[in-house]
């Protein structure tokens, strides 16, 4: 059963709860939007799905209705009795925990392939996505709802106005695209920002074979002065000869380099070219 706006209002009232602003809680309250998200997720009874921040279970109930194996990770202990009422009877395993501190090896068996489908807490959404790409290889795909600006940064390509540090780090591990726009009117309470769904698909291997910490150090340094040419922003880290060895024009600005070019520049620096 998909939860309606009235269902959610009554659930919250019965449990004496209100959405927490501190935790970035905005509960999905439109069955049509929930069904649309599940269709976009392309899951079925053979799928293993993890949801972060299920809230009262609006999306979770529809995920479970597909027959998928669903694990929901919720930080707010006050919502656990609600989830015990709405989703645990459907076979959903509810885990009380912080997605930024969860032992994912314990929660998600590595021998299975997992799909993340979630309305993420907007204040930590980028960190969650990038940490999962770094540390939880069993999550192969993600369909996540985030603030529009965050989604645009995650999905941006070199040369796009939104391209930046998160764009580069994500593209090491995965590809990303905007899948849908979600109106503010479908939430309780209604947020003051626009929302989008981002589809992320993990690559079979990182796109560049260099030290990723070294690569991201160059990226962070350059984007810290993104208006400057690389020869100036990276003057303390990259020589003229290293730019030449990597085939990178030092007069470019950081947003013009894709992840493969950042990899080439990192390799030249590490080789001491």
Secondary structure as GFF3:
##gff-version 3
##sequence-region A 1 273
A	DSSP	alpha_helix	5	14	.	.	.	ID=ss1
A	DSSP	beta_strand	27	28	.	.	.	ID=ss2
A	DSSP	alpha_helix	31	41	.	.	.	ID=ss3
A	DSSP	beta_strand	48	52	.	.	.	ID=ss4
A	DSSP	alpha_helix	58	65	.	.	.	ID=ss5
A	DSSP	beta_strand	69	74	.	.	.	ID=ss6
A	DSSP	three_ten_helix	77	79	.	.	.	ID=ss7
A	DSSP	alpha_helix	80	86	.	.	.	ID=ss8
A	DSSP	three_ten_helix	88	90	.	.	.	ID=ss9
A	DSSP	beta_strand	93	96	.	.	.	ID=ss10
A	DSSP	alpha_helix	104	107	.	.	.	ID=ss11
A	DSSP	beta_strand	114	119	.	.	.	ID=ss12
A	DSSP	three_ten_helix	122	124	.	.	.	ID=ss13
A	DSSP	alpha_helix	125	135	.	.	.	ID=ss14
A	DSSP	beta_strand	139	147	.	.	.	ID=ss15
A	DSSP	alpha_helix	148	155	.	.	.	ID=ss16
A	DSSP	alpha_helix	165	173	.	.	.	ID=ss17
A	DSSP	beta_strand	174	182	.	.	.	ID=ss18
A	DSSP	three_ten_helix	184	186	.	.	.	ID=ss19
A	DSSP	beta_strand	187	188	.	.	.	ID=ss20
A	DSSP	beta_strand	195	202	.	.	.	ID=ss21
A	DSSP	alpha_helix	212	223	.	.	.	ID=ss22
A	DSSP	alpha_helix	230	233	.	.	.	ID=ss23
A	DSSP	alpha_helix	240	246	.	.	.	ID=ss24
A	DSSP	three_ten_helix	254	256	.	.	.	ID=ss25
A	DSSP	alpha_helix	259	271	.	.	.	ID=ss26
###
